[in-house]
Amino acid sequence: MHRPGLLQLPVGWGARTQTLTLGGSTDGTTFTTLKSSVAHTFDPSTRNTVTLTFPAATQRYFRVTITANSGWPAGQVSEFRIWTS
C-alpha cells in the first residue's frame, strides 16, 4: 500500500523544478528516507502542485529536504499535506 503526499506553491508563481527528498520519523529526531531525491516540476498549469507517492509507514513527523530549485536560490513550499491510509 502507498500513501500520498502533496506539495504546493502559490498558484501565481512561475514554473520551477525542485529536487527534494521526503523523510519520516517516529520521534522527530531520527529520520528515514521515504522518497529518494528526485526533481519535481511545479507548474502553474497544474496549480503548482506536486503529488508524492511513497510506501505506507508508521510515522509521526515528516520532513521535506530541498537540494535544488530552478526558480529561486532557496527551497520553496507553501503547503505540505500527508494523508493517512
Phi, psi and omega per residue, in radians:
M1 nan 2.514 3.124
H2 -2.041 2.734 -3.115
R3 -2.077 2.408 3.124
P4 -1.648 2.600 3.012
G5 -2.321 2.714 -3.098
L6 -2.334 2.358 3.026
L7 -2.102 2.464 -3.101
Q8 -2.503 2.534 2.996
L9 -1.932 2.867 3.053
P10 -0.965 2.409 -3.051
V11 -1.019 -0.606 -3.086
G12 -1.363 -0.106 -3.131
W13 -1.326 2.647 3.107
G14 -1.235 2.853 -3.132
A15 -1.114 2.601 3.085
R16 -2.792 2.775 3.061
T17 -2.003 2.270 3.098
Q18 -2.159 2.361 3.076
T19 -1.658 2.184 -3.062
L20 -2.512 2.782 3.076
T21 -2.179 2.494 3.075
L22 -1.914 2.199 3.101
G23 -2.033 2.715 3.100
G24 -2.343 2.680 -3.092
S25 -2.628 2.599 3.027
T26 -1.630 -0.359 -3.066
D27 -2.066 -0.071 -3.137
G28 1.400 0.051 -3.120
T29 -2.045 -0.876 -3.117
T30 -1.771 2.007 -3.100
F31 -1.893 2.463 3.013
T32 -1.953 2.693 -3.127
T33 -1.376 2.143 3.080
L34 -1.727 -0.535 3.121
K35 -2.457 2.021 -3.096
S36 -1.145 2.832 -3.109
S37 -1.035 2.225 3.110
V38 -2.739 2.650 3.122
A39 -1.410 2.364 3.118
H40 -2.197 2.362 -3.136
T41 -1.695 2.158 3.011
F42 -1.710 2.175 -3.049
D43 -2.345 2.298 3.134
P44 -0.989 -0.503 -3.132
S45 -1.188 -0.311 3.064
T46 -2.007 0.506 3.123
R47 1.074 0.465 3.130
N48 0.907 0.717 -3.092
T49 -2.011 2.393 3.054
V50 -2.167 2.294 3.082
T51 -1.830 2.271 3.075
L52 -1.858 2.423 3.040
T53 -2.100 2.303 -3.121
F54 -2.544 2.755 -3.122
P55 -1.031 2.459 3.108
A56 -1.024 2.403 -3.128
A57 -2.642 2.623 3.091
T58 -1.516 1.795 -3.107
Q59 -2.365 2.573 3.057
R60 -1.810 -0.550 -3.084
Y61 -2.074 2.513 3.093
F62 -2.270 2.555 -3.122
R63 -2.429 2.319 3.036
V64 -1.813 2.204 3.082
T65 -1.957 2.069 -3.119
I66 -1.825 2.159 -3.089
T67 -1.908 -0.174 3.096
A68 -2.718 2.594 3.132
N69 -2.629 2.073 -3.113
S70 -1.337 -0.199 -3.058
G71 -1.868 -0.102 -3.071
W72 -2.934 2.693 -3.101
P73 -1.391 0.306 3.094
A74 -2.581 2.823 3.096
G75 -1.238 2.597 -3.113
Q76 -2.442 2.220 3.019
V77 -2.586 2.279 3.120
S78 -1.825 -0.345 3.117
E79 -2.541 2.449 -3.105
F80 -2.478 2.050 -3.110
R81 -2.216 2.510 3.013
I82 -2.245 2.312 3.105
W83 -1.773 2.508 3.041
T84 -1.476 2.731 -3.127
S85 -1.458 nan nan
